[in-house]
Amino acid sequence: MQDVAATDARQEQAAARQEQVRRLREEYPVFRVEDARAARGPSAVTLEFALSAGRMRFRPVVELSGLRPDEAARVDSPAARRLVRALAIVESFSYWKAFCSPVIEVALPAPGEAELAWWRSFWPGAMGEFFYRNGIDFTAPGFLDIRAARPAERACAAGRADPGRRAGEPPREAAGPGDEPARETGEAVPPLVLFSGGKDSLALTLAIRDGGASPADFLLYNPVPGQRALAGSLAAGGRMLVLRREILPELLALNEAGHPNGHTPFSAYLAIAAMLAGYLRGSRLAVAGNSRSDDEPNVESYLGRPVNHQWTKSYEFEAALRDYRDRWLPGAPVYSSPLRPVFELQIIASLAGDVDAYLRTASCNRTRGDGWCLSCAKCAWVFLATSALFGHETAIRKTGGDVFANPGLAGLFARMAGLGGPKPFECTGTQDEVRAAIRAVGEGRDPAGLPALTACLRSPAVTTARPLSALLADWGRDDLVPPELAGRIRRAVARGAAARLAAR
């Protein structure tokens, strides 16, 4: 009876959400990206976006600091204006989701039809988790169109809709592709590392520096003290740029009032922000710690399409963004994930030579980089991977508790291993990685002594999982990895695999 009642309750909630979305779409038929301005200071650039839905107005502000005056001045260039426009479009999804309007209308000097078509191909994957968890049928005809404002509306907005235009300037015509080559400079500018303070960005930094003392530039997003300190210890004379952004209280109020809410393409936002920061800095590369593990969907199919919490970290997205950059962002740095060919377990293993630095990384989203909650999927995954690679005691040192001792997490580990229910909507290893790691942890131990893993350790899917040594020697597709970095990544991964074997 309880199961029947729970099913009925879910069906009622789904019906109520569908009715709410229908009413919102009628009330707010158009969501507008009205304006995107950039104001430069001596060491920073401030971006001001203007978004609207009906009578609702949103004015998000983003600050990028740590620039030199000549770097900040580049925000007025055609390439920078296009990057700012792209960032405004990505930002709009965080606010559009509260209304699910049938149209997103770009009222800036709008992209051309081919570029708009790229954005139409972007949103189904980028918003897939949001649709799935809210039970929204995004496949309905006319569900969402992204289009340019009509000529009369563009003329009305002409005095305020030039991305990069400062107050009081007349509107400017956008330059065409290829009008602005990348800046030539005598300064050797290192790759700009999108540094989260987690294990992936640490491993990426150490790999691209290849054990040397060459400097690294970092882009930090809303950094906490520990993140700043770790980046500072790795910079070796490089620069730290800081991106600060807050969700507006107007949106938080809509969330509290029960408007549709959920996951938005945050990693795409960071990717384009890193390209903008790298362009201003003069970087040739903007790099992130995304990996092969990010390609696995959480749900195999929802309305005919896989749902991947990490889609904007995936190979598919990165390839699409590379195409976008090549076609419409002349002079912008190449955005790349040099760790793309490897799994998360290989990334962590590559840190075997600097476990102390690894212990200072933070990944728990609930604590926002300040400690570990010890109950979410991210904590469970980091504890499992650390234990499999570096030992149980090291895992306890890292997180401050013994996750395996909690029988209440048995179901979570089962879902992570693909043994029942959807994969948790978190950034974790693949199901094969989880099984390999659980098998490695359980070797020579009584399953009953690991309450959180007992059921998994008795599953044939785990007992026959790929040996950890085989997984650590794997290598995936690397066609998006800059050739000058591919060898460094291979060496770091090989060192980690060898260190793990030597420690056994």
C-alpha positions as CSV (number, residue, x, y, z in Angstrom):
1,M,0.0,0.0,0.0
2,Q,2.8,2.4,0.8
3,D,4.4,1.9,-2.7
4,V,1.0,2.5,-4.3
5,A,0.5,5.7,-2.3
6,A,4.0,6.9,-3.1
7,T,3.4,6.3,-6.8
8,D,0.1,8.2,-6.7
9,A,1.8,11.1,-4.9
10,R,4.5,11.2,-7.6
11,Q,1.9,11.2,-10.3
12,E,0.0,14.0,-8.7
13,Q,3.2,16.1,-8.3
14,A,4.1,15.5,-12.0
15,A,0.6,16.5,-13.1
16,A,0.8,19.6,-10.9
17,R,4.2,20.5,-12.4
18,Q,3.0,20.0,-15.9
19,E,0.0,22.3,-15.3
20,Q,2.3,24.9,-13.7
21,V,4.7,24.9,-16.7
22,R,1.7,25.2,-19.1
23,R,0.5,28.3,-17.2
24,L,3.9,29.8,-17.0
25,R,4.5,29.4,-20.8
26,E,1.2,31.2,-21.5
27,E,2.0,34.0,-19.1
28,Y,5.6,34.4,-20.2
29,P,5.8,33.6,-23.9
30,V,9.1,35.3,-24.5
31,F,12.3,35.4,-22.4
32,R,14.6,38.2,-23.6
33,V,18.3,38.6,-23.5
34,E,18.2,42.4,-23.8
35,D,21.7,43.7,-23.1
36,A,25.2,42.8,-22.1
37,R,27.7,45.6,-21.3
38,A,31.3,45.5,-20.2
39,A,32.8,48.3,-18.0
40,R,36.6,48.2,-17.6
41,G,38.6,49.4,-14.7
42,P,42.4,49.5,-14.1
43,S,42.5,45.8,-13.0
44,A,39.0,44.4,-13.6
45,V,36.2,44.1,-16.0
46,T,32.5,44.2,-14.9
47,L,29.9,42.6,-17.0
48,E,26.3,43.7,-16.7
49,F,23.5,41.6,-18.3
50,A,19.9,42.6,-18.8
51,L,17.3,39.8,-19.0
52,S,13.5,39.9,-18.8
53,A,10.4,37.8,-18.9
54,G,7.1,39.8,-19.0
55,R,7.3,42.4,-16.3
56,M,10.2,40.5,-14.5
57,R,13.6,42.1,-14.9
58,F,17.0,40.6,-14.0
59,R,20.3,42.4,-13.9
60,P,23.1,39.9,-13.2
61,V,26.6,41.4,-12.6
62,V,29.9,39.5,-13.0
63,E,33.3,40.8,-12.1
64,L,36.6,39.5,-13.5
65,S,39.6,40.9,-11.6
66,G,43.4,40.4,-11.6
67,L,43.9,42.0,-15.0
68,R,46.4,44.6,-16.1
69,P,45.0,47.8,-17.6
70,D,46.0,46.8,-21.2
71,E,44.3,43.4,-20.7
72,A,41.1,45.0,-19.3
73,A,41.0,47.4,-22.3
74,R,40.7,44.4,-24.7
75,V,37.1,43.9,-23.6
76,D,36.1,46.5,-26.1
77,S,37.4,44.4,-29.1
78,P,35.0,42.6,-31.4
79,A,36.1,39.1,-30.2
80,A,35.5,40.1,-26.6
81,R,32.1,41.5,-27.4
82,R,31.1,38.2,-29.0
83,L,32.4,36.2,-25.9
84,V,30.4,38.5,-23.6
85,R,27.3,37.9,-25.8
86,A,27.8,34.2,-25.6
87,L,28.2,34.4,-21.8
88,A,24.9,36.4,-21.6
89,I,23.1,33.7,-23.5
90,V,24.4,30.9,-21.2
91,E,23.5,33.0,-18.2
92,S,20.0,33.4,-19.4
93,F,19.2,29.7,-18.8
94,S,19.6,30.1,-15.1
95,Y,16.7,32.5,-15.2
96,W,14.7,31.1,-18.1
97,K,14.2,27.9,-16.2
98,A,11.8,29.6,-13.8
99,F,9.4,30.4,-16.7
100,C,10.1,27.8,-19.4
101,S,9.1,30.4,-22.0
102,P,8.6,29.0,-25.5
103,V,11.0,31.6,-27.0
104,I,14.4,33.0,-25.9
105,E,14.8,36.2,-27.9
106,V,18.3,37.7,-28.3
107,A,17.8,41.4,-28.6
108,L,21.5,42.3,-28.6
109,P,23.2,42.8,-32.0
110,A,21.9,39.2,-32.5
111,P,23.9,36.3,-33.8
112,G,23.3,35.2,-37.3
113,E,21.0,32.2,-38.2
114,A,23.8,29.6,-38.2
115,E,25.0,30.7,-34.7
116,L,21.4,30.7,-33.4
117,A,21.1,27.2,-34.8
118,W,24.1,26.2,-32.7
119,W,22.4,27.5,-29.6
120,R,19.2,25.5,-30.5
121,S,21.3,22.3,-30.6
122,F,22.9,23.2,-27.3
123,W,19.9,23.4,-25.0
124,P,18.5,19.9,-25.1
125,G,21.7,18.4,-23.6
126,A,22.6,21.4,-21.4
127,M,19.1,21.4,-19.7
128,G,18.5,17.6,-19.8
129,E,18.7,17.1,-16.1
130,F,16.4,20.0,-15.4
131,F,13.8,18.6,-17.8
132,Y,14.1,15.1,-16.3
133,R,13.9,16.0,-12.7
134,N,10.9,18.3,-13.3
135,G,9.1,15.9,-15.6
136,I,9.0,18.4,-18.4
137,D,8.4,17.2,-22.0
138,F,11.0,19.2,-23.9
139,T,10.2,17.2,-27.1
140,A,6.8,18.8,-27.6
141,P,6.6,20.7,-30.9
142,G,7.6,24.4,-30.4
143,F,8.9,23.8,-26.9
144,L,11.8,26.2,-27.2
145,D,13.1,28.4,-30.0
146,I,16.1,30.7,-29.7
147,R,15.8,33.5,-32.2
148,A,16.9,37.0,-32.9
149,A,14.6,39.9,-32.0
150,R,12.4,41.2,-34.9
151,P,13.8,44.3,-36.8
152,A,11.5,46.7,-35.0
153,E,12.5,45.4,-31.6
154,R,16.2,45.5,-32.5
155,A,15.8,49.1,-33.6
156,C,14.1,50.0,-30.3
157,A,17.0,48.3,-28.3
158,A,19.8,49.7,-30.5
159,G,20.8,52.3,-28.0
160,R,21.4,49.7,-25.2
161,A,22.1,46.3,-26.7
162,D,25.8,46.3,-27.8
163,P,27.7,43.7,-25.8
164,G,30.9,45.4,-24.6
165,R,29.5,49.0,-25.2
166,R,30.0,51.3,-22.3
167,A,27.4,53.8,-21.1
168,G,27.2,56.8,-23.5
169,E,28.8,55.0,-26.5
170,P,26.9,54.7,-29.8
171,P,26.1,51.2,-31.0
172,R,28.8,49.5,-33.0
173,E,28.6,47.0,-35.8
174,A,30.0,43.6,-35.0
175,A,33.1,42.6,-36.9
176,G,33.0,39.5,-39.1
177,P,34.8,36.3,-38.4
178,G,38.5,36.5,-39.0
179,D,38.6,40.3,-38.6
180,E,40.7,40.0,-35.4
181,P,43.7,37.7,-35.1
182,A,45.0,36.6,-31.8
183,R,47.3,39.1,-30.1
184,E,51.0,38.7,-30.6
185,T,53.1,39.5,-27.6
186,G,56.6,39.0,-26.4
187,E,55.3,37.6,-23.1
188,A,55.2,33.8,-22.8
189,V,51.7,33.4,-21.5
190,P,51.0,30.0,-19.9
191,P,47.7,28.1,-20.3
192,L,44.9,29.5,-18.2
193,V,43.8,26.8,-15.8
194,L,40.2,26.8,-14.7
195,F,41.0,26.0,-11.0
196,S,38.3,24.7,-8.8
197,G,40.5,23.6,-5.9
198,G,39.5,20.0,-6.5
199,K,41.5,16.9,-7.4
200,D,41.0,17.3,-11.2
201,S,42.3,20.9,-11.4
202,L,45.3,19.9,-9.1
203,A,46.2,16.9,-11.3
204,L,45.8,19.0,-14.5
205,T,48.1,21.8,-13.1
206,L,50.8,19.3,-12.1
207,A,50.6,17.4,-15.4
208,I,50.8,20.5,-17.6
209,R,53.7,21.8,-15.6
210,D,55.3,18.4,-16.0
211,G,57.2,18.5,-12.8
212,G,58.9,21.8,-13.7
213,A,58.9,25.2,-12.2
214,S,57.2,26.9,-15.1
215,P,54.4,29.3,-14.0
216,A,50.7,28.6,-14.3
217,D,47.8,31.1,-14.6
218,F,44.6,30.3,-12.8
219,L,41.0,31.4,-13.1
220,L,39.2,31.0,-9.8
221,Y,35.4,31.2,-9.5
222,N,34.0,32.7,-6.2
223,P,37.1,31.3,-4.4
224,V,37.2,30.2,-0.8
225,P,40.5,30.7,1.2
226,G,41.6,27.1,0.8
227,Q,41.2,27.3,-3.0
228,R,43.2,30.5,-3.2
229,A,46.0,29.1,-1.0
230,L,46.3,25.9,-3.0
231,A,46.4,27.8,-6.3
232,G,49.0,30.2,-4.8
233,S,51.2,27.3,-3.9
234,L,51.2,26.1,-7.5
235,A,51.4,29.3,-9.4
236,A,55.2,29.6,-9.5
237,G,55.0,33.2,-10.4
238,G,51.9,32.9,-12.6
239,R,48.8,35.0,-12.3
240,M,45.5,34.5,-10.5
241,L,42.3,35.9,-12.2
242,V,39.1,35.8,-10.1
243,L,35.6,35.6,-11.4
244,R,32.8,36.6,-9.0
245,R,29.2,36.0,-9.7
246,E,26.0,35.7,-7.6
247,I,22.5,34.5,-8.3
248,L,20.1,37.4,-7.9
249,P,17.7,37.4,-5.0
250,E,14.8,37.9,-7.5
251,L,15.5,34.4,-8.8
252,L,16.0,32.9,-5.4
253,A,12.6,34.3,-4.5
254,L,11.0,32.6,-7.5
255,N,12.7,29.3,-6.4
256,E,11.2,29.7,-2.9
257,A,7.8,30.4,-4.5
258,G,7.9,27.0,-6.3
259,H,8.8,28.0,-9.8
260,P,10.7,25.3,-11.8
261,N,14.2,24.9,-10.5
262,G,17.2,22.7,-11.1
263,H,20.5,22.1,-12.9
264,T,21.7,24.6,-15.5
265,P,24.8,24.5,-17.8
266,F,27.2,25.9,-15.2
267,S,30.3,24.2,-16.7
268,A,29.4,25.8,-20.1
269,Y,29.3,29.2,-18.3
270,L,32.7,28.6,-16.8
271,A,34.1,27.4,-20.2
272,I,33.1,30.6,-22.0
273,A,34.1,32.8,-19.0
274,A,37.6,31.1,-19.1
275,M,37.8,31.8,-22.9
276,L,36.9,35.4,-22.2
277,A,39.5,35.7,-19.4
278,G,42.1,33.9,-21.4
279,Y,41.4,36.2,-24.4
280,L,41.9,39.3,-22.3
281,R,45.1,37.8,-20.7
282,G,46.5,36.8,-24.1
283,S,46.4,33.0,-23.4
284,R,46.5,30.6,-26.3
285,L,44.8,27.8,-24.2
286,A,42.1,27.8,-21.5
287,V,42.1,24.4,-19.9
288,A,39.8,22.5,-17.5
289,G,40.0,19.2,-15.7
290,N,37.1,17.4,-17.4
291,S,37.7,13.7,-18.1
292,R,36.5,10.6,-19.9
293,S,34.3,9.8,-16.8
294,D,32.1,12.9,-17.6
295,D,30.7,11.2,-20.7
296,E,28.6,8.6,-18.9
297,P,24.9,9.5,-18.6
298,N,23.0,9.3,-15.4
299,V,19.8,8.2,-17.2
300,E,20.1,6.1,-20.4
301,S,17.0,7.7,-21.9
302,Y,14.4,10.3,-21.1
303,L,12.0,11.0,-23.9
304,G,14.5,9.5,-26.3
305,R,17.7,11.3,-25.1
306,P,20.3,10.4,-22.5
307,V,20.4,12.6,-19.4
308,N,24.0,13.5,-18.3
309,H,24.5,15.7,-15.2
310,Q,28.0,16.5,-16.6
311,W,27.0,17.0,-20.3
312,T,28.7,20.4,-20.4
313,K,31.9,18.7,-19.3
314,S,31.5,15.9,-21.9
315,Y,33.4,15.2,-25.2
316,E,30.2,16.0,-27.1
317,F,29.9,19.5,-25.6
318,E,33.7,20.3,-25.9
319,A,33.7,19.3,-29.6
320,A,30.6,21.5,-30.2
321,L,32.3,24.4,-28.3
322,R,35.5,24.0,-30.4
323,D,33.4,24.3,-33.5
324,Y,31.7,27.4,-32.1
325,R,35.0,29.0,-31.3
326,D,36.4,28.2,-34.7
327,R,33.4,29.7,-36.5
328,W,32.4,32.7,-34.4
329,L,35.1,33.6,-31.9
330,P,38.3,34.6,-33.9
331,G,41.2,35.2,-31.6
332,A,39.7,33.5,-28.6
333,P,41.8,30.8,-26.9
334,V,41.1,27.2,-27.5
335,Y,39.1,25.6,-24.7
336,S,40.4,22.1,-23.9
337,S,40.2,19.3,-21.3
338,P,43.7,17.7,-21.5
339,L,42.6,15.0,-19.1
340,R,39.8,13.9,-21.5
341,P,41.4,10.5,-22.4
342,V,41.5,9.3,-18.8
343,F,39.1,8.2,-16.0
344,E,38.8,10.0,-12.7
345,L,40.6,7.1,-11.0
346,Q,43.6,7.7,-13.2
347,I,43.5,11.4,-12.4
348,I,43.6,10.7,-8.7
349,A,46.3,8.0,-9.2
350,S,48.4,10.6,-11.0
351,L,48.7,12.5,-7.7
352,A,50.5,9.6,-6.0
353,G,53.7,11.7,-5.9
354,D,52.0,14.5,-4.1
355,V,49.5,13.0,-1.8
356,D,49.8,15.9,0.7
357,A,48.5,18.3,-2.0
358,Y,45.8,15.9,-2.9
359,L,44.7,15.8,0.8
360,R,44.2,19.6,0.6
361,T,41.8,19.4,-2.3
362,A,38.0,19.8,-1.6
363,S,35.1,18.4,-3.7
364,C,32.0,18.3,-1.6
365,N,29.4,20.6,-3.1
366,R,27.3,20.7,0.1
367,T,30.1,22.3,2.1
368,R,31.2,24.5,-0.8
369,G,34.8,23.5,-0.5
370,D,35.0,23.7,3.3
371,G,35.2,20.1,4.6
372,W,33.2,17.1,3.8
373,C,29.5,16.2,4.6
374,L,30.4,12.4,4.4
375,S,26.9,11.6,3.1
376,C,26.6,12.8,-0.6
377,A,27.6,11.0,-3.7
378,K,30.7,13.2,-4.2
379,C,32.0,12.4,-0.7
380,A,31.2,8.7,-1.2
381,W,33.1,8.6,-4.5
382,V,36.2,10.5,-3.3
383,F,36.4,8.3,-0.2
384,L,36.1,5.1,-2.3
385,A,38.6,6.2,-4.9
386,T,41.1,7.4,-2.3
387,S,40.8,4.1,-0.3
388,A,41.2,2.0,-3.5
389,L,44.3,3.9,-4.6
390,F,46.0,5.1,-1.4
391,G,44.5,3.0,1.4
392,H,41.6,3.2,3.9
393,E,43.5,5.3,6.5
394,T,44.5,7.9,3.9
395,A,40.8,8.2,2.9
396,I,39.8,8.8,6.5
397,R,42.6,11.5,6.8
398,K,41.3,13.2,3.7
399,T,37.6,13.4,4.6
400,G,37.7,13.3,8.4
401,G,35.5,10.2,8.8
402,D,34.9,6.6,7.7
403,V,32.3,6.6,5.0
404,F,32.4,2.8,4.7
405,A,31.2,2.4,8.3
406,N,27.8,4.0,7.5
407,P,25.3,1.3,6.4
408,G,22.9,4.0,5.4
409,L,25.1,4.7,2.4
410,A,24.7,1.1,1.0
411,G,22.0,2.2,-1.5
412,L,24.0,5.2,-2.6
413,F,27.0,3.0,-3.5
414,A,24.7,0.5,-5.2
415,R,23.4,3.2,-7.5
416,M,26.9,4.5,-8.2
417,A,27.9,1.0,-9.2
418,G,24.8,0.6,-11.5
419,L,23.2,-2.0,-9.3
420,G,19.9,-0.4,-8.8
421,G,18.3,3.0,-9.6
422,P,19.7,5.9,-11.6
423,K,23.3,7.0,-11.2
424,P,23.4,9.9,-8.7
425,F,23.3,13.4,-10.2
426,E,26.8,14.3,-9.1
427,C,30.3,14.4,-10.6
428,T,31.6,10.9,-9.8
429,G,33.4,8.1,-11.6
430,T,31.7,5.8,-14.1
431,Q,29.9,2.7,-13.0
432,D,32.8,0.6,-14.2
433,E,35.2,2.7,-12.1
434,V,33.0,2.4,-9.0
435,R,32.9,-1.4,-9.4
436,A,36.6,-1.7,-10.0
437,A,37.3,0.5,-6.9
438,I,34.9,-1.5,-4.7
439,R,36.5,-4.7,-5.8
440,A,39.9,-3.4,-5.0
441,V,38.9,-2.2,-1.6
442,G,37.3,-5.5,-0.7
443,E,40.2,-7.7,-1.7
444,G,41.1,-9.9,1.3
445,R,38.5,-8.3,3.5
446,D,35.3,-9.6,5.0
447,P,32.4,-7.8,3.3
448,A,30.5,-7.6,6.6
449,G,33.3,-5.3,7.9
450,L,32.4,-2.7,5.4
451,P,28.7,-2.0,6.0
452,A,28.3,0.6,3.2
453,L,29.8,-1.8,0.7
454,T,28.6,-5.2,1.9
455,A,25.8,-5.7,-0.7
456,C,28.0,-4.4,-3.5
457,L,30.9,-6.7,-2.6
458,R,28.6,-9.7,-2.9
459,S,27.3,-8.7,-6.3
460,P,28.7,-10.7,-9.3
461,A,29.0,-7.3,-11.2
462,V,31.6,-6.3,-8.6
463,T,33.4,-9.6,-8.1
464,T,33.9,-9.9,-11.9
465,A,34.7,-6.2,-12.4
466,R,37.7,-5.1,-14.4
467,P,40.9,-5.1,-12.3
468,L,42.0,-1.7,-11.1
469,S,45.4,-2.2,-12.7
470,A,43.7,-2.6,-16.2
471,L,41.6,0.5,-15.8
472,L,44.6,2.6,-14.7
473,A,46.4,1.6,-18.0
474,D,43.5,2.6,-20.2
475,W,43.5,5.6,-22.6
476,G,40.6,7.0,-24.5
477,R,40.1,9.4,-27.4
478,D,42.5,12.3,-27.4
479,D,41.7,14.2,-30.6
480,L,40.7,17.3,-28.6
481,V,43.9,17.4,-26.5
482,P,46.4,20.0,-27.6
483,P,49.4,18.0,-29.0
484,E,51.9,19.9,-26.8
485,L,50.1,18.7,-23.6
486,A,49.2,15.1,-24.6
487,G,52.7,13.7,-23.8
488,R,52.7,15.4,-20.4
489,I,49.3,13.9,-19.5
490,R,50.5,10.4,-20.6
491,R,53.5,10.7,-18.4
492,A,51.5,11.8,-15.4
493,V,49.0,8.9,-15.9
494,A,51.8,6.3,-16.4
495,R,53.6,7.5,-13.2
496,G,50.4,7.2,-11.2
497,A,49.6,3.7,-12.5
498,A,53.2,2.6,-11.7
499,A,53.2,4.1,-8.2
500,R,49.9,2.3,-7.4
501,L,51.4,-1.1,-8.6
502,A,54.6,-0.5,-6.6
503,A,52.6,0.2,-3.4
504,R,50.8,-3.1,-3.6
